[in-house]
Amino acid sequence: MNKKQKWLVLVSVIIFLFVTLNPSVFKIGPYDLWGRGAGTPYFAIRPMYQNWAVIAVPAVALFYYFKDKKPRV
């Protein structure tokens, strides 16, 4: 595991825990994407497993993208 991958894992775990412990943290402003009032947080609309997928899928993709590339012989 190289340095970029280690940082990616660390940041992903921190974001994952932050969203799990406080799912209403990602407010887009006074209104969410569908024009609802300030009392409706963006991420609280979806089930928790969908929030985890939004974090995990890009993290796994970037993990493989940052993989050390070895030259073919």
QUIHU-V155784 format. One record per backbone hydrogen bond with DSSP energy under -0.5 kcal/mol. CO is the residue of the C=O (numbers start at 1). NH is the residue of the N-H. If there is no record, write none. Layout:
{{CO/NH} {CO/NH}}
This chain:
{{2/6} {3/7} {4/8} {5/9} {6/10} {7/11} {8/12} {9/13} {10/14} {11/15} {12/16} {13/17} {14/18} {15/19} {16/20} {17/21} {18/22} {22/25} {25/27} {32/35} {36/32} {37/40} {39/41} {42/45} {47/50} {47/51} {48/52} {49/53} {50/54} {51/55} {52/56} {53/57} {55/59} {56/60} {57/61} {58/62} {59/63} {60/64} {61/65} {62/66} {64/67} {68/70}}
